[in-house]
Amino acid sequence: MILEDYNKTLEQDVSERTLALEIEIQERKRAEMLAKRAELALRQANQKLESLATLDGLTQISNRRRFDEFLQHTWLMTMRDGREMSVILCDVDYFKNYNDTYGHQAGDVCLQQVAKAIQKTVQRSGDLVARYGGEEFVIVLANTDAEGAVSLAERVKSAIASLKILHSTSDVSSYVTISMGICTMVPKLTVLPESLVSCADKSLYLAKRHGRNCIKHYQKLFFRDSKPC
């Protein structure tokens, strides 16, 4: 009788310990699942923050910070391959006049449309479209020679023209247009990547001096027109 009671007590004790262990295991699994969910949520939040940090708030394309990082990276990669790369600077013609005529809200919408058209035209995943500042945009083209850069610029220019955004105070068209400056280089250790941007800026300045709504290209220390302005 004593042995029987002992066995029952032992079985009950084992059963209770087993149940407690099962509960503990379930709680651990639940804690692990919650920890994984929290880790995933944190990772997604960090990715969102990183994305916001490299996106232009108005146009939702890459911002100046992302452009600076991408330019450095692409310069090094292209230098390693011994290939050419190009930068295209784009400026919306007479944009101050546009804002003064239609208002800043309409100006924001205009920039959004222009950014979207440029982004849609630049289709290679290895290239970048970014807002450079104000009404200026920049395109970085890896492994792209002068001919390829000019060809893309002409397609971008046509894409903007096809938007047919009215601009009654422009001196070159009844619609919004852009001026574009291009530079192509073979990256070298002795040259800073910023020189590519500076060179493209000189091309853009020339495009503006020649009446805007046109494309100018700078290569090997001389200017070359892609098309007469």
N, C-alpha and C positions, 0 to 999 in steps of 0.2 A: 504493500500500500504506500509506504514511504517512497519506494523506488518509482512507483507509478506517478505519484504526485510530483516527484523531482523531474521526471521525464516531461510531464505536462508543463511544469514551470520553465524547463529548459527550452521546450518547443515554443512556448509563448515568448520567451526572451529572444530566441532566434528570429521569430516572426516579427517582433517589434523592431529588432535591430535591422532586419532586412528591409522593412518598410521605411525606417528612418534613412537607411542608406539610399534606397530608391528615391525618396523625397530629396535628399541632398544632391543626388546625381541630377535629378530634374531641375533643381534650383541652379546648379552649376551650369547646366546646358542653357537654361534661360538667361543666366547672367552673361554667358559667352555670346549668346545670340544678340542680347541687348548691346554688349560691348562692340560686336561686329557692326551692328546697325549704326551705333554712335560713331564708330571709326569711318564708316562709309559716308555718313552725313557730313562729318568733318572734312573728309577728303573732297566731297562734292562742293562744300562751301568754300574750301580753299581754291578749288579749280575755278569756281564762279568769281571769286575775288581776283584771282590772277587774270581771268578773262576780262573782267571789268577794268583792271589796271592797264590793260594793253588795248582797250577799245576806245574809240572816240565816242563820247556820249551822244553827240548829235547825229552823226552819220552812221554809227555802228560798224565802221570799218576800223582797221588798225590805227592807233594813234602815233604821235611822234616818238614816244618811248619805244614802242614796238618796232617802229621803223629804224631807230638808231641801233637796236639790238640785231635786227635782221640784216641791216647793211653790213655790220661788222662780221657777222657769221658768214654771209654770202660772199663777202670779199675774200675771206680766208679759204672757203671751199673752192671758189673759182680760181684763186691763185694756185691752189694745190693741183687743180686740173689743167692749169695753163691755158684757160679759155678766156674769152671776152665776157664782160658783163656790162649792162647798160642801166642808166637811171633816166627817167622821164619826169620832169617837173611840169605840172599843169596848173594854169591860173585861169579862173573864170573872168572873162573880159568885162571891164567896167562894172564890177560887182557893187562898188559903192553907189554908183548911179542906180543900180537895181534896188538896193536897200532903200535908198532915198525915195524912189518912185513907188515901190510896192510895199514897203515896210519890212521890218526885220523878221517877222514871222514868215512872210513869204520868202524872204531870203534864206531862212533856215530850210524851208521845204525845197527850195531850189538846190541848195547844197546837198541835201539828202538824195534828190533825184540824180544829180550829177555823180555823186559817189556811187550810187547803185549801178548806174550805167557803166562807169569805169570798171567797177568790180566784176560786172557781168561779162565785160569784154576781155578782161585779163583772166583767162581760164586755167592756165597752168598752175598746179598746186605748189610748185617751187618758186613762184613769183609772189610779190606783195604789192598791195594797194593800200596806201595810208593817207590820212589827212595830215598834211605838212604844217598847216597853220592857216587860220582865216579861210580864205577862198582858194587856197593852194592845196593841191594833191600831189602825191609822189608815187611813182611806180618803180619797183626794183625788179630787174629782169636778169636772172642768173643764166650764164652760158648763152648769151644773146649778143649777136654782132650788130653792127650799125644798120644793116639792111633789115634785120628782124625787128629792131627797135623802131625804126621809121615806119615799117609796115603796121606794127601794132598801134603806134601813135595815130596813124591815119584812120585806123578802125575806131579808135577811141573818139577821135574828133568827129567822125561820122555818127557815132552813137549819140554824142551830145547834141549834134545838130538834129538828129531824128526825134529828140524829145520835144522839139518845137515849143520851148518855154519862152513865152513872149517877153521881149526886152525892148521897150519903146525908146529908152534913152541910151541905147548902145550906139556907138559911132560906126560899127562895122556890120551890123545885121539887125533885123527885126526880132531875132531870137537870141537866146543865150548861146554864147560861143566860148571856146577856150583857146588860149595860146599855150604852146608846148615847147619846152626846151629839152634836148636829149644830149647825153654824153655817153660814149662807149670807151672802155679801157680794158687792158689786160692788167689785172691786179699784180702789184709787185711789193716786196717787203720795204722798199725804199719810198713808197708812196702811201699816203694815208687815204683810207676809203672816203673821208670827207672831201677829198679833192675831186672825186667823181661828182658829188653833189654840187660843189662850187662850180665845176665845169658846166653842169646842166643848167645851173642858175644863170650863167653867162649866156647860154643859148636861149633861155627864156627871156632874158633882157633884150636880146637881139630880136626875138619874135615880136616883142612889144614895140620896139623901135620901128619895126617894119610894118606896123599897122595892126598887129594882133590878128587873132583868128587864123593863125598859121603855125607851122612847125619848123623849128630850126635845130640843126644837129652840129655838135662840136666834137671833132675827133682829130687826134694827132696834131693838136695846136692850130687847127684852122676850122673855120665855120663852113658848113655845107648845107645848102637848102634842100629839104626834101621836096618842097613845092614852092613856087613863087607865092608870096603873100598877096 
